[in-house]
Amino acid sequence: MQKIVKWLSDLSTSQRVVVGSLALLVLYLLGTSFSTENQANKLDLSYVGSIASESEQVRAEIYVHVAGEVEKPGLYSLSVGSRVEDAIELAGGMTRSAFEQSVNLARMVSDGEQIVVLDKSQVSAAGAASEFISLNNATMEQLESLPGVGPSLASRIIDHRTAIGSFSDLSQLRDVSGIGEKLYAKISTRLTL
């Protein structure tokens, strides 16, 4: 019995919902097969659907860190499928000194992501970020402008970004083949998400 209790406690919420639903179904089926008056058919299973629905709602929530030139920087909860614009709106919108083009407002956000809105002072007169390159939006040419990053490495960074959806932390750049500690230390100071 203790093994069963330990096994159940190790399950995630959604796994518990599935196991509970299956157990109720088995009990229901056993009840209908042994009941002469078919009393088991009166068993109310409507709450199983609401538990599953609540479980879906829990999984449909993500968290993002909004920083930089927004009114209220911080950690915000959004629903899956939300966009950068939604996160910035929750953070009170951009400040007057924000450079709106430093973020892609239409991009969908992912759980654990940091969104940084740059200040206009961080932008050169030509309109390009002079200090930072967005890891989630950078082109091959922008990545190649980083010290020690050539066409091959820039391509691997973009391939990795495509495979994971988007970078949620700069340290994920270390997962790209060819980026060691020294190169990461050299280029990470010029990057933002």
C-alpha positions as CSV (number, residue, x, y, z in Angstrom):
1,M,0.0,0.0,0.0
2,Q,2.9,2.4,0.8
3,K,4.4,1.8,-2.6
4,I,1.1,2.8,-4.3
5,V,0.8,5.9,-2.1
6,K,4.4,6.9,-3.0
7,W,3.8,6.2,-6.7
8,L,0.6,8.4,-6.6
9,S,2.5,11.2,-4.8
10,D,5.2,11.2,-7.5
11,L,2.7,11.8,-10.3
12,S,2.1,15.3,-11.8
13,T,-1.3,16.9,-11.4
14,S,-2.3,16.0,-15.0
15,Q,-1.2,12.4,-14.4
16,R,-3.3,12.2,-11.2
17,V,-6.3,13.5,-13.1
18,V,-5.9,10.7,-15.7
19,V,-5.3,8.0,-13.0
20,G,-8.3,9.3,-11.0
21,S,-10.5,9.3,-14.0
22,L,-9.6,5.8,-14.9
23,A,-10.2,4.6,-11.4
24,L,-13.7,6.2,-11.4
25,L,-14.4,4.6,-14.8
26,V,-13.4,1.2,-13.5
27,L,-15.6,1.7,-10.3
28,Y,-18.5,2.8,-12.5
29,L,-18.2,-0.2,-14.8
30,L,-17.9,-2.6,-11.9
31,G,-20.9,-1.0,-10.2
32,T,-23.1,-1.3,-13.3
33,S,-22.1,-4.9,-13.8
34,F,-22.9,-6.0,-10.2
35,S,-26.0,-3.8,-9.6
36,T,-29.3,-5.5,-10.2
37,E,-31.2,-2.2,-10.0
38,N,-28.6,-0.4,-12.1
39,Q,-28.0,2.2,-9.3
40,A,-24.5,2.8,-10.5
41,N,-25.8,4.7,-13.5
42,K,-26.8,7.5,-11.0
43,L,-23.1,8.0,-10.2
44,D,-22.3,11.7,-10.9
45,L,-19.0,12.0,-12.8
46,S,-19.5,15.6,-13.9
47,Y,-16.8,16.9,-11.7
48,V,-14.2,14.8,-13.5
49,G,-14.6,17.1,-16.5
50,S,-14.1,20.2,-14.4
51,I,-10.9,18.8,-12.8
52,A,-9.6,18.1,-16.3
53,S,-10.6,21.6,-17.4
54,E,-8.8,23.1,-14.4
55,S,-5.7,21.1,-15.2
56,E,-5.7,22.4,-18.7
57,Q,-5.9,26.0,-17.3
58,V,-2.9,25.4,-15.1
59,R,-0.9,24.2,-18.1
60,A,-2.1,27.1,-20.2
61,E,-0.3,29.7,-18.0
62,I,3.3,30.9,-18.7
63,Y,5.6,33.4,-17.0
64,V,7.7,36.0,-18.6
65,H,10.1,38.6,-17.2
66,V,9.6,42.1,-18.7
67,A,12.5,44.5,-18.2
68,G,14.1,47.6,-19.5
69,E,12.0,50.6,-20.6
70,V,8.6,49.6,-19.3
71,E,6.6,51.3,-16.6
72,K,6.4,48.4,-14.2
73,P,9.2,45.8,-14.9
74,G,8.7,42.4,-13.3
75,L,7.5,38.9,-13.7
76,Y,4.1,38.4,-15.4
77,S,1.7,35.5,-16.0
78,L,0.2,35.2,-19.4
79,S,-1.8,32.6,-21.2
80,V,-0.2,30.3,-23.8
81,G,-0.3,32.0,-27.2
82,S,0.3,35.5,-25.8
83,R,2.5,38.0,-27.7
84,V,5.2,40.4,-26.6
85,E,2.7,43.2,-26.9
86,D,0.5,41.5,-24.2
87,A,3.4,41.2,-21.8
88,I,4.5,44.8,-22.3
89,E,0.9,45.9,-21.8
90,L,0.8,44.0,-18.5
91,A,4.0,45.9,-17.5
92,G,2.2,49.2,-17.9
93,G,3.4,49.9,-21.4
94,M,6.7,51.4,-22.7
95,T,8.3,54.5,-21.2
96,R,8.8,57.7,-23.2
97,S,12.4,56.8,-23.7
98,A,11.7,53.3,-25.0
99,F,12.9,52.3,-28.5
100,E,9.7,50.4,-29.7
101,Q,11.5,48.7,-32.5
102,S,13.9,47.0,-30.1
103,V,11.3,44.2,-29.6
104,N,9.0,42.4,-32.0
105,L,5.5,43.1,-30.6
106,A,3.9,40.4,-32.7
107,R,6.2,37.6,-31.6
108,M,4.6,34.9,-29.4
109,V,6.3,34.5,-26.0
110,S,7.5,31.3,-24.3
111,D,7.6,30.3,-20.7
112,G,10.6,31.6,-18.8
113,E,11.4,34.2,-21.4
114,Q,12.9,37.7,-20.6
115,I,11.7,40.6,-22.8
116,V,13.9,43.6,-22.7
117,V,12.8,46.9,-24.2
118,L,15.8,49.1,-25.0
119,D,16.2,52.8,-24.4
120,K,16.5,55.2,-27.3
121,S,20.0,56.2,-26.1
122,Q,21.1,52.6,-26.8
123,V,20.3,53.1,-30.5
124,S,22.6,54.7,-33.0
125,A,21.6,57.5,-35.4
126,A,21.3,54.9,-38.2
127,G,18.4,53.2,-36.3
128,A,20.2,50.0,-35.3
129,A,20.9,48.9,-31.8
130,S,24.5,50.1,-31.2
131,E,25.0,48.1,-28.0
132,F,22.7,45.1,-28.2
133,I,21.7,42.5,-30.7
134,S,18.4,40.6,-30.1
135,L,19.2,36.9,-30.0
136,N,15.6,36.0,-30.8
137,N,15.3,38.4,-33.8
138,A,18.9,38.7,-35.1
139,T,19.7,38.1,-38.8
140,M,22.7,36.1,-40.0
141,E,24.5,39.4,-40.7
142,Q,23.8,40.8,-37.2
143,L,25.1,37.6,-35.6
144,E,28.2,37.6,-37.8
145,S,29.0,41.1,-36.5
146,L,29.7,39.6,-33.1
147,P,33.4,38.9,-32.3
148,G,34.3,35.3,-33.1
149,V,31.0,34.5,-34.9
150,G,31.3,33.6,-38.6
151,P,28.6,32.4,-41.1
152,S,28.7,28.8,-39.9
153,L,28.3,29.6,-36.2
154,A,25.6,32.2,-37.0
155,S,23.7,29.6,-39.0
156,R,23.9,27.1,-36.0
157,I,22.6,29.8,-33.7
158,I,19.6,30.5,-36.0
159,D,19.0,26.7,-36.4
160,H,19.0,26.3,-32.6
161,R,16.7,29.2,-32.1
162,T,14.3,27.7,-34.7
163,A,14.4,24.3,-33.0
164,I,13.6,25.6,-29.5
165,G,11.1,28.3,-30.6
166,S,13.0,31.2,-29.0
167,F,15.7,31.8,-26.4
168,S,14.2,32.3,-23.0
169,D,17.7,33.0,-21.4
170,L,21.0,34.1,-22.9
171,S,22.7,31.1,-21.3
172,Q,20.9,28.8,-23.7
173,L,23.4,30.1,-26.3
174,R,25.9,27.7,-24.6
175,D,23.8,24.8,-26.0
176,V,24.9,25.7,-29.6
177,S,27.9,23.7,-30.8
178,G,31.0,25.9,-31.1
179,I,30.1,28.3,-28.3
180,G,32.4,27.7,-25.3
181,E,32.9,29.7,-22.1
182,K,35.3,32.2,-23.6
183,L,33.2,33.0,-26.7
184,Y,30.0,33.1,-24.6
185,A,31.7,35.6,-22.2
186,K,32.9,37.7,-25.2
187,I,29.5,38.0,-27.0
188,S,26.9,37.7,-24.2
189,T,27.5,41.3,-23.2
190,R,26.4,42.5,-26.6
191,L,23.2,40.4,-26.7
192,T,19.6,40.7,-25.4
193,L,16.6,38.5,-25.9
